[in-house]
Amino acid sequence: MIYLSDLKNVREYDEEIKNKVDTKIYPDDLLSITVSSLNPEANILFNNGTIQSGTTNSLAASSKANEGYLVDKNGSINFPVLGKVKLGGLTKEQAIEKMTSEIKNHVKNPIVNIRFINFRITVIGEVTHPSTFTIPNERINIIEALGLAGDMTAYGKRENMLIIREKEGVRSVVKVDLTNKDILNSPYFYLQQNDILYVEPARIKQLQSSSSTFYVPLISAAVSILSLVIIIFK
């Protein structure tokens, strides 16, 4: 049950993080975008009719924030006043910079905040609690994902996990090995939105779950009992 087993005899291990990837915006992402400024009227325009000035937050503002802006197949959103704005392929920071630049043409010193509403990952297979999880901080790695799912069961294959990822119209499947420290530098160590993590069961669990092997012991037992009855009555 050991992760990163090739580190068990190492007292200390340090390495520069080179595989951190900033989450980018893709079609079907759902974004929460809020704009605030010192001008209440401008706030109304850019927040679908809700005012967010100072510490005031109306119930309507909360409702609108939860609705979000859906990124269309071309990578664009339909934003109040601005109309179509293309954010596809940008990181969140780049999107904030672009939105701020656009809104500056209409209001002075705007503050733009963007969050992913539907940043979700799914963990299935040989884990304690398979499920789909929403990630509020938009950043999670494989080990943290397993922690959310209650870790692998005793039958989970730590050296042969699958990550299924859809990106820009391409679906890719990659195998990762959690017993090897090289996973820490893998581009798949940090999960992206809508990734599916599948933990394959060990061979012994597959045999136990197989319907054909389930009936073999029953058939063998029946044959043995029948043979015993025949011998007794001979």
N, C-alpha and C positions, 0 to 999 in steps of 0.2 A: 504493500500500500504506500510505497514511497514515491513522491514526486521529485524530479530533478535528482535522481539517484546518483548521478555522477559527481554530485557536489557533497556527498555525505562525509567524505574525509577531508574536505576543505574547511579551514577555520574561518576564513573571510574571503569574500569574492566581490570585487568591484569592477564595474564596466560601464563605460559611457552609454547612455541611452541614445540609440540612433534610429530606432524603429517607431518612434512616436509619430502618429499621423493625425493631422487635424481633420476633423470630420467635415466633409463637404456636403453641399446641398444638391440633392438629386430629385428628379420627378417623383411625385407621390409623397414627398416629405410634407409634413404639416408644421408650419412655422407660426409661433406666437411673436407678433411684432407690435411693440408699443412705442409711441412717440410722446415725449413730454418736453415742455418749454415753459417760458414765463408768460406765454400768451394763451389764455384759456380758450379763446376762439379757435386758435390754430390746433390746439389739442383736440377740440371737437371734430375738426375736419379730418385729422389723421388717425383718429381712433374710433372711426365708425359712429360718431355721435356721442362719445363719452368723454367727459372731462377728467384729466389726470393732472392736476396742478397741486404742487406742494404735497401734503400728506393725504389729500382727498382721493378716495377710490370708491367709485359707486359700484353697486351690485351689477349694473349693466356693463361696466368696464370689465369686471371679472368674467361675466358671461361671454363677452366678445373675445376676450383673451383666450378663453378655452376653445372657441370655435377655430381660430387660427386661419392661416392662409395656405391653401393647397398649391403646391408647385405643380404646374401642368407638364405635359409631355415634352414641351419645348424648354422647360427650365424656368418658366416665368410665373410670377404671381400678379394678381390684379389688385393693386393697392389704391386706396382712396386718394383722390386729387392727382396722383402721379400716373395712374393707369397701369399698363403692362410694364413690369420691371423684371428683367432677367437676372436671376440669382443662381441659376443652375451652374454647378462646377466651382462655385466660390466657397471658401471656408466661412464660418460664421463671422469672423472678424472682418473679412473682406466684404461680406454682405452688409454688415453694419456700416462700414466706411462708404460703400456705394449708396446705401439708403440715406445716410446723413448728408452726403454730397447733393443728392437729388432734392431732399427736403429743405436744404439751406436756401434754395431758390424761392421758397415760399414763407419761411419763418427763420428768425434769427436764433442761432445757437441751439439747435434741437438736440435732444438726447435720445438716441435710438437703442432699443434693447430687442435682441432676437434670441429666441430659444426654440429648440426642437420639441414639439409636443409628442410626436410619435417615434421617439428614439427607443426602439424595442429590440430585444434579442430573445431567442427561443433556445431553451436547453431541454433536450429529450434523450431517451435511451436509458442507460444504466446509471441513473441518478436518483437520489431519494425523493425529490419533489420536482418532476419535470413540469415546465410551465413556460409561459411567455412573460418576460419581465420588462417593465418600463424603467428606463434609466434616467433619473432626473438631472444628473450632472453631465450627461452626454459623453461619458468616457468610462470604459470598462475593459478589463483584460480577461483572458480565459480563466485564470484562477479565481478571480472575483465572481465570474459568471457561475462557476461550479459551486462557489460558496453560497450564492443565492439559491441554487437548486439543492442545497443540502449535501453537496459533495457526491462523488461516485459511490455506488454500492461496491461490495466486495467483488462483484462480477464484472465491473467496468474495465475495459481495456485502456490503460493509461498510455500505452505506446501507439495507439491507433485510433485517435479521435478524428472525427470529420467536421470540417467547417464548410457550410454551404453559404455562398455569398452571391448576391445579384448586384451588378454594378454596370450602369450604362448599357442595359440591354443584354448583358452577358452573365450567365450563371456559371460559377466556378465552384468546384469541390476540391478541397485540399486535406490531406492527412497530416496531423501533427502528433508529436511524441512528447508527452509531459514527463517522461522519465529522463529526458535529455535537456541539459541547460541551454542548448542552442535555441530552444523555443523562446527564451527571453528576448532574443534578437530577431525573431521571426516577424515579418510584416503582418502575420495573422495573430500575433500575441494580443494586440489590442483589437477588440471586435468593433465592427461598424454597425450602423443601424440596419435592422432586419436580418442580421446574421442568424444562422441556425447552427447550433452546436450539438452534434450527435455523438453520444458515447456508445460505442459498440460493445455488446456483451461478449464475455469470454466464451470459448468453445464449449466449456462444460455447461454453461447456462443455456446456450443454444440447443444442446442435446436434451437438456431437461425440459425445454419449452417445446421441442419438436413433437408434433402429434404422432408421428410414426414411431419414434423411440418410446413414447409414452405407453403405447400398446404392446410393445415387445415384451416387457416383464410380465404383463397380464397374460399374454398368450403362452409364454413359457411356463408360468405358474399353472395355467389350466391344463397344459399338456402333462406336466409333472403329476398333478392330482389325478388325471385320467389314467395315467400309467400305473399309479399306485393302486387305484381301485381295481384295475384289471388283474394286477398281480395278486391282490387279496382274494379275489373271487375265483381264481384259477384252481 
